[in-house]
Amino acid sequence: MALSVEVAELMEPFQWLDCGSTSELGEKINDVRLEMADVFIYLIAMADQLQIDIYQATCEKLSHNEKGILPP
């Protein structure tokens, strides 16, 4: 649950921006940077708790994406 809260906080500065326009972030860029770190920390903690090698899973997912393989 904490991960979803952090993702929501990460997305908040983007809510009212024009599509694809990040130049309007201005001073909020540092807040975005820190929220990204929070998301990453929670994701790493979750992977650790579930004993998932997140690096290996990421490599596999990128490989599947390159090949256009859909998950089961």
Secondary structure, DSSP 8 states (H G I E B T S, - for coil): -HHHHHHHHHHGGGTTS-TT--GGGGGGHHHHHHHHHHHHHHHHHHHHHTT--HHHHHHHHHHHHHHT----
